[in-house]
Amino acid sequence: MLDADDIARLYSAHSRSLVAFFARRTFDAQVAAELMAETFASAVADRRAFRGGGDEAASAWLYGIARHQLSNWYRRASVERRALAKIGLDPPGLTDAEYERIEELAGLESLRAEVAEAIASLPAKQRLALQLRVVEERGYDEVAAALGVDEQAARARVSRALRGLARDLEEVAARG
């Protein structure tokens, strides 16, 4: 079982890296800060369930909680954003300095550049299919119509684009 001092040590050792972890995956500094806070709130609530020993096991346990928080966020994020917009509420935001610091910690500026470069290197047909499906969030039927192909071909182009993008970004990650 972890005590309050253990949680405090985990926070001191991992809060910044967790914010960066979340920011790299959500591309949103505000969400990253919230997910980091939720991760530690869950760690405090579940500290009695921890059965490992040592800092390495505690760190692995904490990142397991973080991955779970991220997974939950992916599932609920779009629903929550639509609901908040519908009722006209905006959650309180970070200050500009806080936002910039999180982006700096996560290396988002260079990551955005790497993603943009990887997208630009895709073949034009795949790049357009990716733009329509992922960025514009169009259905495959709409993507197919815009590309002048059948839905199966549209799915194939998006799939190839995503695989190519993943491959290119894995190569970038391996280099750096």
QUIJO-V781991 format. One record per run of one state. SS is the DSSP state (A for helix, B for strand, O for the rest). FROM is the first residue (numbers start at 0). TO is the last residue. If there is no record, write none. Layout:
SS FROM TO
SS FROM TO
This chain:
O 0 2
A 3 25
O 26 27
A 28 44
O 45 45
A 46 48
O 49 53
A 54 86
O 87 94
A 95 105
O 106 106
A 107 119
O 120 122
A 123 134
O 135 138
A 139 146
O 147 149
A 150 174
O 175 175
